[in-house]
Amino acid sequence: MHSAKVFMGLGLLCVLLLGGSFYTSTTFSRDAKMLEEQINVIEDSINKADWTSAEKHLMAIQEKWTKVENSWVLLLDHVEIENIDTSLLRISKYVETKNVSMAISEIAVLRQFINKIPEEESFSLKNLL
């Protein structure tokens, strides 16, 4: 009788852990994909030297990032959040000064920061070891 309760409790705990892990992994992937789509639009605008469009989309991604950041900050190392914040700030300044090469290279850095989060935070054997 007592061992059945223990097994039920452990089973419930495992289900909650796996469910929470799946939820956070799905959230990270969804948010990263949405942010990457915005990054691609900004990159296209910069490549076309459409600075007005780049600034407009940069403001849009900063607004979206603020919302995403509020949920990610609870689950991520703050260094990763700060890296994304810093990268967005750099891109903003490069777009403001119309510096194509620096803006494009910083966009690549931002894309890497954002895409590595779902990979690093996913529930996998690689991340457990």
N, C-alpha and C positions, 0 to 999 in steps of 0.2 A: 504494500500500500504506500509506504513512505517513498520507496524507490520510484514508483510510478509518478508521484508528484514531482520528484527531482527531474526525471526524464522529461516530463511535460514542461517543466520550467525551462530546462535547457533547450528543448525543442523550440519553445516560444522565443527564447532569447536568440537562437540561431536564425529563426525566421525574421525577427525584427532587425537583426544585424544585416542579413542579406537583403532584405527589403529596403532598408535605409541606404545601403551601399548602391543598390540598383537605382534608387531614386536620385541620389547625388550624382552618380555617373551619367544618368540620362540628362539631368539638369546641366551639368558641365558641358556635355556634348552639344546639347541644343543651344545653349548660350554662346558657346565658342563658334558654332556654325553661323549663327546670326551675326556675331561680331565680325567674323571673317568675310561674310558677304558685304558688309559695310566697308571693310578695309579694301576689298577688291574694287568697289565703286570709287573710293578715294584714289586708289592707285591709277585707275583708268583716267580719272579726271586730271591727275597730275601729268600723266603721260601725254594727254591731249593739250596740256598747258591751259586747261580750263580751271583757273584758280578760284573763281567764284563758286563753281560747283564743288570743288575740293573743300573749300572753307565751309560751305553749307553742309556737306556730308560729314565733315569732321565734327561740326557742332552736333549733328544727329548722333554720331557714334559716341560722343562724349556724354550725351544725355542717356543713351542706352547703357553705356558702361556704368554710369552712376547707379542705375537700377540693378544691373547685374552684380556690381561690386557689393551692394548691400546684402545679397544672398551669399556671395562667394566668401566674403570676409569672415563669416562664421566657420567656414570649412577649410580655408587655405592658410598657408603661411603668409604672413603680412609682407614678406619680401617680394613674393610673386605679385601681389596686388600693387605694391609700390613700383615694381618694374614696369607694369602696364601703365600706371599713372604717368611715370616719367617718360615712357615712350610716346604716349599720346601728347604730352606737353612738347616734346621735341618735334614731333610731326607738325604740331600746330605752329611752332616758330618757323620751321622750314617752309611750310606752306605760306605763312605770312611774308617771308622774305623771298618767296618764289625760287627756292633752291631745290631743283629737281633731283639731283643725284643724292643729296642728303635725305630728302623726304622719302625717296624710293627705298634707300637702304634702311632707314628707320622703320618703314612700313614692313620690311622683311623681318626685322627684329621683333616688332609688335606681333606679327603673324606667328612667329615661332613661340613667343611667350604665351599667346592665347591657345595655340594648338597643343602645346605640351601639357597643359593643365588636365584636360580629359584623360590623356594617356597616363600621366603620373598618378592621378587620383582614382583610376578605375580599380575595381576589385579583381586582381589577377594574382597569380602565383608569383610573377616577377616582382610585383610591388610588395608582396608579403615577405619575401626573402631578403 
